[in-house]
């Protein structure tokens, strides 16, 4: 660029002040970053084991899976097209939460039905 060999800067890049960051993506560059992913996974494994053995899940609070997974997938060379977008992840989580709520309602239905059957008897007893 300093030698004048590159074409004019695209307007979108000029609007940012012309700053850019070169990011190398090759098997060698991923291998250089692999230690970070391996360290995260080792630590997560220790925390998961602790949580399973003790029933105390607080050790897992230190891990931001939403931040880690996209980077781990990138380090492992997973194609971006195979990844869900943040919007898709949010939609799946919302659906899972809704299904869990529906399941709780289904599981609670027999108890609610029992209360409904007992309600007339309770009202009679209270009136007497």
BAMAR-401121 format. One line per 10 residues: their letters; for each residue x, y, z of N, C-alpha, C, O, CB. Coordinates in steps of 0.2 Angstrom, whole numbers. Glycine has a CB too. Layout:
<rs>
a> X/Y/Z/X/Y/Z/X/Y/Z/X/Y/Z/X/Y/Z ~ ...
</rs>
This chain:
<rs>
xxxxxxxxxx> 4/-6/0/0/0/0/4/6/0/3/11/-4/-5/0/6 ~ 10/6/4/14/12/4/18/13/-2/20/19/-4/19/11/10 ~ 19/8/-6/22/8/-13/17/10/-18/19/11/-24/25/2/-14 ~ 11/11/-17/6/13/-22/4/7/-26/1/8/-32/8/18/-25 ~ 5/1/-24/4/-5/-29/-4/-7/-28/-6/-11/-32/8/-10/-28 ~ -7/-5/-23/-14/-8/-22/-19/-3/-25/-18/3/-26/-15/-9/-14 ~ -25/-6/-27/-30/-2/-29/-33/3/-24/-31/2/-18/-36/-6/-32 ~ -37/8/-26/-40/13/-21/-44/9/-16/-46/3/-17/-44/18/-25 ~ -44/12/-10/-47/9/-4/-54/9/-5/-57/14/-7/-45/12/2 ~ -58/3/-4/-65/3/-5/-68/8/0/-66/9/6/-68/-4/-3
xxxxxxxxxx> -74/11/-2/-77/16/3/-79/14/10/-78/17/15/-83/18/0 ~ -81/7/10/-83/5/17/-76/4/22/-77/6/28/-86/-2/17 ~ -71/3/19/-64/3/23/-62/10/24/-59/11/30/-59/-1/19 ~ -63/14/19/-61/21/20/-65/24/26/-63/29/30/-62/25/14 ~ -72/22/27/-76/25/32/-74/23/39/-75/27/43/-83/23/31 ~ -70/18/39/-67/16/46/-61/19/47/-57/17/52/-67/8/46 ~ -58/23/43/-52/26/44/-46/22/41/-40/24/42/-50/27/52 ~ -48/17/37/-43/13/33/-40/8/38/-35/5/35/-38/18/30 ~ -42/7/44/-39/2/48/-41/-5/46/-47/-6/45/-40/4/55 ~ -37/-10/47/-39/-16/46/-34/-21/50/-29/-19/52/-39/-18/38
xxxxxxxxxx> -36/-27/50/-32/-32/54/-31/-38/50/-36/-41/47/-35/-33/61 ~ -25/-40/48/-24/-46/45/-25/-52/49/-22/-52/54/-17/-46/41 ~ -29/-57/47/-30/-63/51/-28/-69/47/-31/-70/42/-37/-63/54 ~ -23/-72/48/-21/-78/45/-25/-84/46/-26/-86/52/-13/-79/46 ~ -27/-88/41/-31/-94/43/-28/-99/39/-29/-100/33/-39/-93/41 ~ -24/-103/42/-21/-109/39/-21/-114/44/-21/-113/50/-14/-107/36 ~ -19/-121/43/-18/-126/48/-13/-124/53/-14/-125/59/-16/-132/44 ~ -8/-121/51/-2/-119/55/-5/-113/60/-3/-114/66/4/-116/51 ~ -9/-108/58/-11/-103/62/-16/-106/67/-16/-104/73/-14/-97/58 ~ -20/-111/65/-25/-114/70/-21/-118/75/-23/-118/81/-30/-118/66
xxxxxxxxxx> -16/-122/73/-12/-125/77/-9/-121/83/-8/-123/88/-6/-129/74 ~ -7/-115/81/-4/-110/86/-9/-108/91/-7/-107/97/-1/-104/82 ~ -15/-108/89/-21/-106/94/-24/-112/97/-28/-111/102/-26/-102/90 ~ -22/-118/95/-25/-124/98/-24/-125/105/-28/-128/109/-22/-130/94 ~ -18/-122/108/-17/-123/115/-22/-119/119/-24/-122/125/-10/-120/117 ~ -25/-114/117/-30/-110/120/-36/-115/121/-39/-115/126/-32/-103/117 ~ -38/-117/115/-44/-122/115/-43/-128/120/-47/-130/124/-46/-124/108 ~ -37/-131/119/-36/-137/123/-36/-135/131/-38/-139/135/-29/-140/121 ~ -33/-129/133/-33/-127/140/-40/-126/142/-42/-128/148/-29/-121/140 ~ -44/-123/138/-51/-122/140/-55/-128/141/-58/-129/146/-55/-117/135
xxxxxxxxxx> -54/-133/136/-57/-139/137/-55/-143/143/-59/-147/146/-56/-143/130 ~ -48/-143/144/-46/-147/150/-49/-144/157/-51/-147/161/-38/-146/151 ~ -49/-137/157/-52/-134/163/-59/-135/164/-62/-136/169/-50/-126/163 ~ -63/-135/158/-70/-137/158/-71/-144/160/-76/-145/164/-73/-135/151 ~ -67/-148/158/-67/-155/160/-66/-156/168/-70/-160/171/-62/-160/157 ~ -62/-152/171/-61/-153/178/-67/-150/181/-69/-153/186/-54/-149/180 ~ -69/-144/179/-75/-141/182/-81/-146/182/-85/-146/186/-77/-134/179 ~ -82/-149/176/-88/-153/175/-87/-159/179/-92/-162/182/-88/-156/167 ~ -81/-162/180/-80/-168/184/-82/-166/192/-85/-170/195/-73/-171/184 ~ -79/-160/194/-81/-158/200/-88/-157/202/-91/-159/207/-77/-151/202
xxxxxxxxxx> -92/-154/197/-99/-153/197/-103/-160/198/-108/-160/202/-102/-149/191 ~ -101/-165/194/-104/-171/194/-103/-175/201/-107/-178/203/-102/-175/188 ~ -97/-174/203/-95/-178/209/-98/-175/216/-100/-178/220/-87/-178/210 ~ -99/-168/216/-101/-165/222/-108/-162/221/-111/-161/226/-96/-159/223 ~ -111/-162/215/-117/-159/214/-117/-151/215/-123/-148/214/-122/-162/220 ~ -111/-148/215/-111/-141/216/-109/-139/209/-103/-140/207/-105/-139/221 ~ -113/-135/205/-112/-133/198/-109/-126/198/-107/-124/193/-119/-133/195 ~ -107/-123/204/-104/-117/204/-97/-116/200/-96/-111/197/-103/-114/211 ~ -94/-121/199/-87/-121/196/-88/-120/188/-84/-117/185/-83/-128/197 ~ -94/-122/186/-96/-121/179/-97/-113/177/-98/-111/171/-102/-125/177
xxxxxxxxxx> -99/-109/182/-101/-102/181/-95/-98/178/-96/-93/175/-103/-99/188 ~ -89/-101/179/-83/-97/176/-82/-98/169/-78/-95/166/-77/-100/180 ~ -86/-102/166/-85/-104/158/-90/-100/154/-96/-101/155/-85/-111/157 ~ -88/-96/150/-93/-93/145/-93/-97/138/-89/-96/134/-91/-85/144 ~ -97/-102/138/-98/-106/133/-100/-103/126/-97/-104/121/-103/-112/134 ~ -104/-98/127/-106/-94/121/-100/-90/118/-100/-90/112/-112/-89/123 ~ -95/-88/122/-90/-85/119/-85/-90/116/-81/-89/111/-86/-80/124 ~ -84/-96/120/-79/-101/118/-80/-105/112/-76/-106/108/-78/-105/124 ~ -87/-107/112/-88/-112/106/-87/-109/99/-84/-113/95/-95/-114/107 ~ -89/-103/97/-87/-101/91/-79/-101/89/-77/-102/84/-90/-94/89
xxxxxxxxxx> -76/-99/94/-68/-99/93/-65/-106/93/-61/-107/89/-65/-95/99 ~ -68/-110/97/-65/-117/97/-67/-120/90/-63/-124/87/-69/-121/103 ~ -73/-119/88/-75/-121/81/-70/-118/76/-68/-122/71/-82/-120/79 ~ -69/-112/76/-64/-109/71/-57/-112/72/-54/-114/67/-64/-101/73 ~ -55/-113/78/-48/-116/79/-48/-123/76/-43/-125/73/-46/-116/86 ~ -53/-127/77/-53/-133/74/-55/-134/67/-55/-139/64/-59/-137/78 ~ -56/-128/64/-57/-128/56/-64/-129/54/-65/-131/48/-52/-132/53 ~ -69/-129/58/-75/-130/56/-78/-125/52/-77/-119/54/-80/-131/63 ~ -81/-126/46/-83/-121/42/-89/-117/45/-93/-119/48/-86/-124/35 ~ -88/-110/44/-93/-106/46/-100/-108/44/-105/-107/48/-92/-99/44
xxxxxxxxxx> -101/-110/38/-108/-112/36/-111/-117/40/-117/-118/39/-107/-114/28 ~ -107/-121/43/-110/-127/47/-112/-124/54/-114/-128/58/-105/-132/48 ~ -111/-118/56/-112/-116/63/-119/-112/63/-121/-109/58/-106/-111/65 ~ -122/-112/68/-128/-108/69/-126/-101/71/-121/-100/74/-132/-111/75 ~ -131/-97/68/-130/-89/70/-132/-88/77/-136/-92/80/-134/-85/65 ~ -130/-83/80/-132/-81/87/-140/-81/87/-143/-83/92/-129/-74/89 ~ -143/-78/82/-150/-78/81/-153/-85/81/-158/-86/85/-153/-74/75 ~ -150/-90/78/-153/-97/77/-152/-100/84/-156/-104/86/-149/-101/72 ~ -146/-99/88/-145/-102/94/-150/-99/99/-153/-103/103/-138/-100/97 ~ -152/-92/99/-157/-90/103/-164/-93/102/-167/-94/107/-157/-82/102
xxxxxxxxxx> -165/-94/96/-172/-97/94/-172/-104/97/-177/-106/99/-173/-97/86 ~ -167/-108/96/-167/-115/98/-168/-115/106/-171/-119/109/-160/-118/96 ~ -164/-110/109/-165/-110/117/-172/-108/119/-174/-111/124/-159/-105/119 ~ -174/-103/115/-181/-101/117/-186/-107/116/-190/-108/120/-184/-95/113 ~ -185/-111/111/-190/-117/109/-189/-122/115/-193/-125/117/-188/-120/103 ~ -182/-123/117/-181/-128/122/-184/-126/129/-187/-130/132/-174/-129/123 ~ -184/-119/130/-187/-117/137/-194/-118/136/-197/-119/141/-185/-109/138 ~ -197/-116/131/-205/-117/130/-206/-124/131/-211/-126/134/-207/-114/123 ~ -203/-129/128/-204/-136/128/-203/-138/136/-207/-143/138/-199/-140/124 ~ -198/-136/139/-197/-138/146/-203/-135/150/-206/-139/155/-191/-135/149
xxxxxxxxxx> -206/-129/149/-212/-126/152/-218/-131/151/-222/-132/156/-213/-119/150 ~ -219/-133/145/-224/-137/143/-224/-144/147/-229/-146/149/-225/-138/135 ~ -218/-146/147/-217/-153/150/-218/-152/158/-221/-157/161/-209/-155/149 ~ -216/-147/161/-218/-146/168/-226/-145/169/-228/-148/174/-215/-139/171 ~ -229/-142/164/-236/-142/165/-239/-149/164/-244/-150/167/-239/-137/159 ~ -237/-153/160/-239/-160/159/-238/-164/165/-242/-167/167/-236/-163/152 ~ -232/-163/168/-231/-167/174/-235/-164/180/-236/-168/184/-223/-166/176 ~ -237/-158/180/-241/-155/185/-248/-157/185/-252/-156/189/-239/-148/186 ~ -250/-159/179/-257/-159/177/-261/-164/182/-266/-163/184/-258/-162/170 ~ -258/-170/183/-261/-175/188/-263/-172/195/-268/-173/198/-257/-181/189
xxxxxxxxxx> -258/-168/197/-259/-165/204/-264/-159/204/-268/-159/208/-252/-162/206 ~ -264/-156/198/-269/-150/197/-276/-154/197/-281/-151/200/-268/-146/191 ~ -277/-159/193/-283/-162/192/-285/-165/199/-291/-165/201/-282/-168/187 ~ -281/-168/203/-283/-170/210/-285/-165/214/-290/-165/218/-277/-173/213 ~ -282/-159/214/-285/-153/218/-291/-151/215/-296/-149/219/-280/-147/217 ~ -292/-151/209/-299/-149/206/-304/-154/208/-310/-151/210/-299/-149/198 ~ -303/-160/209/-308/-165/211/-309/-164/218/-315/-165/221/-305/-172/210 ~ -304/-162/222/-305/-161/229/-308/-155/231/-310/-154/237/-298/-162/233 ~ -308/-150/227/-310/-143/228/-317/-143/231/-319/-140/236/-310/-139/222 ~ -322/-147/227/-329/-147/230/-330/-149/237/-333/-147/241/-333/-151/225
xxxxxxxx> -326/-154/238/-326/-157/245/-323/-152/250/-326/-152/256/-322/-164/245 ~ -318/-149/248/-315/-144/253/-320/-138/254/-320/-136/260/-309/-141/250 ~ -323/-136/249/-328/-131/250/-334/-133/254/-336/-129/258/-331/-129/243 ~ -336/-139/254/-341/-142/258/-339/-142/265/-343/-140/270/-344/-149/256 ~ -333/-144/266/-330/-145/273/-330/-138/276/-331/-137/282/-323/-149/273 ~ -328/-133/272/-327/-126/275/-334/-123/276/-334/-119/281/-323/-122/270 ~ -339/-125/273/-345/-122/274/-348/-125/280/-353/-122/283/-350/-123/267 ~ -347/-131/282/-350/-134/287/-347/-132/294/-349/-135/299/-349/-142/287
</rs>
